[in-house]
Structures are given as structure tokens and as C-alpha cells.
Amino acid sequence: MELKSLRIKNYKALQDIVLTKIPKFLVVVGANGTGKSTLFDVFGFLRDALSGNVRQALDARGRFPEVVTRGHERESILVELQVRLPIAGTPRLVTYGLEIGQQLGRPIVIHEYLRYKRGRYGAPYYFLDFKKGKGYAITNEEDFRKKDEDLDREEQQLESPDILAIKGLGQFQRFKAANALRQMLENWHVSDFHISAARGRKDAAGPAEHLSPTGDNLPRVAQYFYENHRSTFDSILKRMQERVPGIDGVEPELTQDGFLTLRFRDGTFKTPFLDRYVSDGTIKMFAYLVLLHDPRPHPLLCIEEPENQLYPTLMAELAEEFRGYAIRGGQVMVSTHSPDLLNAIQLEEAYWLVKENGVSRVVAAKDDEQIRKYMESGDKMGYLWKQGFFRGANPL
């Protein structure tokens, strides 16, 4: 599962942007307020709309009038993405679109659709098409011997026009593309990591297989890896020893009163000490390693400013960790203000946002001839950014 392109219309400062040929590892830079957080929030919005409904996802962001681009309140919000998904064992380039507007002051799904080509030629076919809560989905889409007009349509009326059709239909295997897309969206990880949430004693019961967006289940995940994926846990400890001086180990410990905590072992002390006594950077590096070495990678990670609390010399190694995660099967999007992180990335991995007249536009570094030539001659991305070659990406 891989995100190939993305179009966003009328979502806050993102009045109309398009990202094409999205790399497996993408790094976004830009001045404060240019829309980096908004870009990542689109993924969180889709995930929230799927788990609840569109109204709830909008309410969490200030309701429709606060989310739609200023000056475009009478228009709709559109998110359209192209993803490569396995459909009946064959990779397909699937387009999913979601258009949201208002009706009598209530947010509704104006149009939701899912389409892809059935063969090498011809126009994409709509396998799911819903408008204002009513539409159809194809139930035998994997039968490529049939002509378009012979495919079986199942008409549906949703309970409410603010519910996504893929929420319900995606539960059933007979709707192949909707099912695959739903699984992808449900497993996106949009990080909202807080060191304070990751520290301290945690209830031993609760989700443990994947790190939560806030990191509040870090001890449980560490224990899960320790008990069920010991080689992965040992690999994480080895990397911790390489990146954090003095840390010889990390031990998840179940306390006598039934709580979990993390104990860090320092080579200069005989007794391990609790996580509340280690630095923010140590906690954050351990959490990132746990996230990036998940035995079942998320199809997409979105991480904002990973450099915070980490020593600058760790940025090159962290970039390699991100790239390695992408190679193993997940896709990674990172926003940053770190020249050191930028120095560790490749030309095609860098994008920047520019805000003009209240709206943002996106620029791919590979499309800038001057930057491309400098990189070909041996320059590094972070140095070029600091020198102002990312036109419009730096504050005035």
C-alpha cells in the first residue's frame, strides 16, 4: 500500500495543492504558518472521519467554517488521493475522493468515490460512488472477464449523509477496493508524541502491539516486543546504545501494584533507574526506535519536527531510520526545521511550502533547476535551505 499522489482543496491554508510522484520518504520544510501541520492534519482528518463521522472530525478542528479556506466558505472541501493497493492479488492504482460541504448548516459528504482501471487501457471505472449518503458499490469487481455494464451493483442508503461509505462497506470482503482502502486509512499513524505522556507508570492493560500517536503506551509496547519479538527488542537496544551515550539497556518492569514502567540501565550504575530520571531526548529516541521497528509497519507515518529534544548529530542516523522503515514497507512523511536532517536526505525527498496571500503552495526540490544543479555538484540540502535557495520557504 503506497500513497502516490494527493490533491487538497479548501482545507484551511491549502486552497488548492497537488503532490505527485510522492516518494516513500518525504520531508517537508517551510516557515511557521505555511501549512506543514495542516498538510499532516489532512491525514488525521481522514482517519478521524473514518473512525467516527465527518461532523465529529470537523468539530474537533473548530467546525466547517474554521476548516474551509477563508474566502471560500461557499465552496466544498476536497481531498483526493491515489494509492497503490492490492485488489484481488493484483496491484492497482486506486483513486479515492472525498468532497465535503454544508447543507442547512450541517456538514455532509457531497461526493465520495473510488475508481481504478480494470485493464491497461480505458478510463477508470467507478467501483464506489456515493452522493449525500446514497449510492452504489460493485460487488464482483475482481471478475475482469465481465464487461463494465455486466458488473453487479449494490445500492446503499447510509444512515446519515455525514458518514463515509467506506466505513461500512469497507468491512466486507466483497467490496475489495473499499476494504483495502479502509485498512490503509485505519492503520495510518499521525504522530502527536508527548514525552510527558510516555513517561511514568502505566496500566498494564491496554493496546500494546503498536505505539499510540501520543506515545502513552510506550512501556506496554516495549514489554510486548520483549515478550513476543525479542530479536526486534534486542535490535532496538543495540541502536539505543549506539545513539545515546551511557545507556546499556532498557527494561520494561511490572510493579507489585500492577503497573508497567521503564527502567534504563546506565553502565556507571549498578541499579537501573526509572524513566522519569532520563532526558527527554533519551525517551524520544527510544520511542522513535520502537515506532520505526514495529514488526508490522504502518502504511504511512506522519511525524512533525522529530528533531525536537534530540542532539543535532543524531539527525543523519534518524533519517536513515526513516528511510529504512520506508524500504521495509511503510511510507514516511516528516516536517522539519533541522538543516542537519535536510543534509541527510536526497533531492527527490524534499518539498517545501510557500504561503502567498493567505494560501499555500507546494514546491518539489527536484523541480528547482538551481537546487538540482547544486546537489549534482555535491552540495547538501540543509546548507542550501539555510542560504535561502528554497525560495519562499524561509521567514522574511
Buried (B, 14 or more C-beta within 10 A) or exposed (E): BBBBBBBBBBBBBBBBBEBEEBBBBBBBBBBEEBBBBBBBBBBBBBBBBBEBBBBEBBBEBEBBEEBBBEEBEEBBBBBBBBBBBEBEEEEBBBBBBBBBBBEEEEBBBBBBBBBBBBEEEEEBBBBBBBBBBEBBBBBBBBEEEEEEEEBEEBEBEBEEBBBBBBBBBBEBEBBBBBBBBBEBBBBBBBBBBEBEBBBBBBEBEEEBBBBBBBBBBBBBBBBBBBEEBEEBBEBBBEBBBEBBEEBBBBBBBEEEEEBBBBBBBBEEEEEBEBBEEBBBBBBBBBBBBBBBBBEEBBBBBBBBBBBBBBBEEBBBBBBEBBBBBBEEEBBBBBBBBBBBBBBBBBBBBBBBBBBEEEBBBBBBBBEBEEBBEBBEEEBBBBEBBBEEBBEBBBEE
